Amino acid sequence: MIEKIVNRLLYTARPFVLVNGAAYIIFLLIRCYELFMVVGALQGGSGQSSLIIQALVLDLFVVAAVMFVLSLLFFLFSSLLNERTALKIHLVLLLLAVYGAMALTQYFSITLIPLSSDLYGYSLNDIKETVNASGGISIAGLIGFLAVGAVILLLPKIVGNLPLPKFIIYGFYGISLFSMPILLLIQPSPRDFSTEIEYNIVENKMLYFSQQSFHYFFRGQLADKKYSSEEYPLLKEADYSDVIGNYFNTKPEKPNIVFIIVEGLGSAFVEDGTYQGFTPFIDSLSHYSLTWKNFLSTSGRTFGVLPSLAASLPFDRKGFMDLGMTMPDHRSLFTLLKENGYTTSYYYGGKIDFDMQNVFLERQGVDNIIDEGDFFLPYEKSPAMETGFSWGYADWDLFNRSFEVIQTTNHYPRFDVYMTLSTHEPFLPPNKELYDLQFEQKIAQMNGEPEKQERYKRYKDIFVSLLYADDAIRNFIEQYKKRNDFSNTIVVITGDHRLIPVPFDTKLDRYRVPFILYSPMLKTPAKFLSVSTHADVPPTILGFLKNHYAMTLPKESHWVGSQIDTVKGFRNVRSRAFMPYKGEISDYIDGKYFLSGDRLFEVTQTLFISEIQNDSVKQALQAKRDAFIALCGYVTSKNKIYPADSSKKNLMQSSTDDSLFATIDSLGLNSDQMFLSARDSAFRGNYEYARTFCARLLAINPDYHDVRSLMARTLAWERRYNEARIQFNEVLRRAPNYSDAYFGLAQVDYWNGNIDDAMKHITLSVQLLPRNIEARMFKARMHYASANDVDALKELNEILQQNSQYTEAKELKEKIKSVIQ
């Protein structure tokens, strides 16, 4: 009987084991590809070979564990259905596992960091943008992707007739059965390696991602840690101490404040950093500036820089900006400076909705929000990849475009914030040949250091992009010096985090960024070795302004940080949490100790860290970190950062209360479908209902200009002309070259009897979009109504050249000709 059961299992298992044996080889080939792509990031020698062996052995048992789980499912489906169907289901599951391994490998080969649960913190659109920036899916890649899929699905036919001895079947199940307990013994720990990159290379990416995903979904940090207070735990008496004023010769007028946030600019790339030499202009500024050598961002990716640098805010599980329209009430440099007469602007060459920057900036009431939609000829997007993807407009164009906006507004003082992107994947700056040549010249100067030259060459595109970004900042400063207001301007240059693809020295290196305060008002330059963070910037700037200018500021503040430390020698008096990626608040610095996960490090004067064993200190830092996590969860979920006030900017609403929004949400429509519903309602005369849809869409994306224009038109159709004009002007504030908004204003002015303004606006609309026949037809009718037949005919002829069958134009032309004759 037992023999019969065993034989039956062997018969059933034969095709299954053959298929999985072949899949085993595919998984190992994927791992070999990964090692081939990234092993250059290591130093050569026997240590390198040891790491490769560890990686392959680990994969052997990880894949065996995957096979064990799939085996259980296979036999379950075999008993419930049949063997043929079970094998088909198994092939699909196997294919998904292989595709997952391929995707994780590709991500790691670019970033040198295993993908973690931060994946869940991004929208599908953000993920698409990031994938495209990292190379997208090329034709060759797509063919390879499909080929692997075809091989997996055809495995039963490919290997089905191969001989399979019984001992191989026994061996397969033996390894699978014991794989999990073996994994517990051999899974690597970061403590076992001298550098983080070594650990990252050895670690199996599927195993790491699975563990981090489990942690994200079943061990939610913010929700699970309770905070007892019902008050505002961050609210305290505002400290407006001035720690930088003694370094300035101030003027009577309030100064312009300029923040330049350079994508990926870590301290490793400036002055005497590990990868120095490719930011010569930024390095030179340190001779004329206040420079902090040991400055830290509070997050390991871009999502955290604005809330920290501009508002010293706590975290949310996916980052503060990801809260969207549910962001708690708070104050910021944007809101407070605007209340004190500053014009506020934010300049970004990409899509402003990435990481929900647009919603955050909308909440601050920023006057000018410039993104890629606000660039026009002769500006051109950064060079595209082979797939056609471009992040947007490069740094040089970003700065030049900002001067045009500044010239147009002509209002002082200003608070201008720039977020650059040329040092982001895919690292394709304009005039790349020029910076390629500069790179080669710098590499040649490293004569006699072949190993160093090779390490730089491996990341050539990154260093070429740094040279370009540095040159763009140089040009920006030179152009700014020609302005009359430069003498009363303070420029801050920092990074949002440290570039990821180039290997880190330590875990703390991910947050270490330059912080340079440059101004012609400075009495003398100075360098500081004391530790400070982005969260310390808002109270520092406000303290300086409060003590030297007539500033009206609140008596209480919610800042997570305090004044920047201006002690010139090394010290760290900060106790601060860090968010390496969305979904994880795992790092914490306190005095001379740094906690990362469950590992404790001692911090040296150069911010280098070395691991130590001290359970009492580790437990104390874990308690502080957990307390801060609990506080973050409480204040962000309960709206307990700052008491609500009139500074919160609301969208225009009619009957758009929560119940109507909930009704719309229950329909399950996407944004395009909601817009169509709004338009249909408007055309049927149900204007109030249409505006409810519009308000809901604008709550999701305040820069949905077609929606705001539709809302404005429904108001105009009800003869609520002033309200309509407000909405059209809001569109133009966000998108100064949006043709349809000028068309709408022309109609509002015309219907309201403002003929001269109507003609001015319709002329602008046609100039911006000459092929808009409806706008041209409106202009022609305006000329006709004003008895200006010559210009009316000219406009009609232009229309008929575009569309010779346009009936309305033909009829009006004939009517004018009959009168003339």
Secondary structure, 3 states (H helix, E strand, C coil): CHHHHHHHHHHHHHHHHHHHHHHHHHHHHHHHHHHHHHHHHCCCCHHHHHHHHHHHHHHHHHHHHHHHHHHHHHHHHHHHCCHHHHHHHHHHHHHHHHHHHHHHHHHHHHHCCCCCHHHHHCCHHHHHHHHHHCCCCCHHHHHHHHHHHHHHHCHHHHHCCCCCCHHHHHHHHHHHHHHHHHHHHHCCCHHHCCCHHHHHHHCCHHHHHHHHHHHHHHCCHHHHCCCCCCCCCCCEECCCCCCCHHHECCCCCCCEEEEEEECCCCHHHCCCCCCCCCCHHHHHHCCCEEEEEEEECCECCHHHHHHHHHHCCCCCCCCHHHHHHHCCCCCCHHHHHHHCCCEEEEEECCCCCHHHHHHHHHHHCCCEEECHHHCCCCCCCCCCCCCCCCCCCCHHHHHHHHHHHHHHHCCCCEEEEEECCCCCCCCCCCCHHHHHHHHHHHHHCCCCCHHHHHHHHHCHHHHHHHHHHHHHHHHHHHHHHCCHHHHHEEEEEEECCCCCCCCCCCHHHHCEEEEEEECCCECCCEEEEEEEEHHHHHHHHHHHHHHHCCCCCCCEECCCCCCCCCCCCCCCCCEEEEECECCECCEEEECCEEEECCEEEEECCCCCEEECCCHHHHHHHHHHHHHHHHHHHHHHHCCCCCCCCCCCCCCCCCCCCHHHHHHHHHCCCCHHHHHHHHHHHHHCCCHHHHHHHHHHHHHHCCCCHHHHHHHHHHHHHCCCHHHHHHHHHHHHHHCCCCHHHHHHHHHHHHHCCCHHHHHHHHHHHHHHCCCCHHHHHHHHHHHHHCCCHHHHHHHHHHHHHHCCCCHHHHHHHHHHHHHHC
